[in-house]
Amino acid sequence: MRFKIKSLFLYIILTLALFSTNALADVQLNESSTSLELLQGQISTFSIEVTNTGTQNATLFFSNTVMEDNDDDDIKLTYPNEGTIVSAGASASISINVDVSKNMDIDKYSSTITISDTDSGNS
């Protein structure tokens, strides 16, 4: 007798988008998407690399991201680096935490993370 084993992994595809509100800070993402395999009830962290090719510092802010299944279990993305300042000409590694509810339905989920920058006040 054969048994079909259901995958315990959740597949998350995140599209990374960056919007600049500061003409003198030009922050670029070093990747445009990432794919994660996660377990229910787990908290994981992944990092993305950003580079400021502009002439002024940029302060990074993130959109809140929550993905829900059909019975309101969720996947929450949080940003412990909110307000990170990326100096002109520098790169920074930004951590993003992914918290998966223990009863999250096994499926494929996708979302867009929006990262924006503003002038940090330096000239």
N, C-alpha and C positions, 0 to 999 in steps of 0.2 A: 504494500500500500504506500502510495506517495502522498506526502504532505506538502502543501504549498506554504512556504514561509513568507509572511508579509514583511516588507522592509520596515525597519524601525527608524529609518532616517527620514527627516524632512529635507526637502531640497528647496533652497531659497536662492533666487537669482535677484541680485540687487543692481540696479542701474544707478550710476553715480552721476550727478549733474552739478555743475558749479555755475553760479551766477555772480557776476562782479558788479558792485555798485560804486566802485572806486576806480576812476579812470587811470590813476597812477599806480595802482596795485593790479598786477595781472597774475592771478593765481591759476595754475594749470593742474589738472588731475593727471597723475602718471598712469592711470588705468581708467577705463570707462565703465567696467562692470566686474562683478565678482560672483562666484557661485559657491555656496556653502552646503555641506551636509551636516545636519544637526540632529541630536537626539532629543526626544521629548523630556521635559523637566530639567534641561541643561542650560547653563549660561556659558556662552562662548564669546571670545573676543577676536576680532580681525582688525587689520590695519590697512589703511590706504596712504599713499604717499602723495603729497601736494608740493608744488614748487611755485614760488612767487618770482616771476620773471620781470616784474614791474620795478619802479623806482621808489616806491613807498611801501611801508609796512601794511599788512592786511590782518584784520581780526576775523576769524572764521566762526560762523554760526551754522547750526544744523536744523533741518526740518524734523519735527517729531514723526516717527514712523511706527505704526501699529498695524499688524496684519491679523485678521480674525478668520476663524473657520466658521462653519454654519451653526455651531452652538456656542459661539462667543468666547471660545478659548483663543488665546492670542500669542503672538510673537512681538515682543517690544524691542525696539532698537534705541539704545541710549548712548549719549556722547559725553564721556567724562572729560573730554578736552574742550568743552564749549568755551568759546572766547580765546582759543589759541591764537597767538600772534605769530605770523610768519613774516620774518624780516625780508626786506627787498633783497632779491638774489639768493635767498635761502630755500631749503626744502624742510618739510616737517612730516613726521609719521603721525597719522591721526588714528586713534583707537576707537572702535565702535563695538559696544557690547550688545549681544543678541540673547535675550531671555525668552526661552520657549516654555509655554505652559505644559504641565505634565500630561494633560489630556488633549493636547493639540492633535487634530486629525492628521494622519499621515497623507501627505499630498505634496504637490509642488506649489510654491508661493513665489510671487515676485512683487517687487516694490521699487520705487525710486527714492533715493536719498538726495535731498537738495542741500548743497553746501553753498553758503553765500559769504562774501567778504565785505567788510566796510573799512574805511580809513580809520586807523588806530589813533589818529591825531598827531602823528609824527610827520614832519616835512622832510 
